[in-house]
Amino acid sequence: MRVPVYDLVSNWAYMVIASLAWTLKVWFALTLPRAADRDDVLRMEFKQFLNVLIRVPCQVIKGGHRILLRLLGYTRCVRLLFASLGAVPRLNSG
């Protein structure tokens, strides 16, 4: 656990941001429908989570009053993104 500077306020802000990032990873995992996938994401280190699920190469296309994201590379974990997106309407319905 490294902190960027020796200033208390700066370190506090760094820890708050790190805590929010970790919480977003856990929330993403909890939206997955399959228990095995959920456990895999929960056990991932944050660096692996970034490389596998967040840093997905895509092309941003703007046009027709919409923004389209076209995936340029498919890995085995991209299906987890789609599974999580499928769970979002169920979360809104209560």
Backbone hydrogen bonds, N-H to C=O, Kabsch-Sander energy under -0.5 kcal/mol:
donor,donor_aa,acceptor,acceptor_aa,energy
11,N,7,D,-2.4
12,W,8,L,-2.1
13,A,9,V,-2.2
14,Y,10,S,-2.3
15,M,11,N,-2.3
16,V,12,W,-2.2
17,I,13,A,-2.3
18,A,14,Y,-2.4
19,S,15,M,-2.3
20,L,16,V,-2.2
21,A,17,I,-2.2
22,W,18,A,-2.2
23,T,19,S,-2.1
24,L,20,L,-2.2
25,K,21,A,-1.7
26,V,22,W,-1.9
27,W,23,T,-2.6
28,F,24,L,-2.3
29,A,25,K,-2.1
30,L,26,V,-2.2
31,T,27,W,-0.9
31,T,28,F,-0.9
32,L,29,A,-1.3
38,R,34,R,-2.1
39,D,35,A,-2.4
40,D,36,A,-2.0
41,V,37,D,-2.4
42,L,38,R,-2.3
43,R,39,D,-1.8
44,M,40,D,-0.8
44,M,41,V,-0.6
49,F,45,E,-2.2
50,L,46,F,-2.4
51,N,47,K,-2.2
52,V,48,Q,-2.4
53,L,49,F,-2.5
54,I,49,F,-1.1
54,I,50,L,-0.8
55,R,50,L,-2.9
56,V,54,I,-1.7
59,Q,70,R,-2.8
61,I,59,Q,-0.6
61,I,68,L,-3.2
62,K,60,V,-0.5
63,G,66,R,-2.2
66,R,63,G,-0.7
68,L,61,I,-3.2
70,R,59,Q,-2.8
70,R,68,L,-0.6
71,L,69,L,-0.6
72,L,57,P,-2.7
73,G,57,P,-1.0
75,T,73,G,-0.5
78,V,75,T,-1.2
80,L,77,C,-1.0
81,L,77,C,-0.8
81,L,78,V,-0.6
82,F,78,V,-1.6
83,A,79,R,-2.3
84,S,80,L,-2.3
85,L,81,L,-2.3
86,G,82,F,-1.8
87,A,83,A,-0.8
87,A,84,S,-0.7
88,V,84,S,-0.7
88,V,85,L,-0.6
91,L,87,A,-1.5
92,N,88,V,-1.6
93,S,89,P,-1.4
94,G,90,R,-0.6
94,G,91,L,-0.6
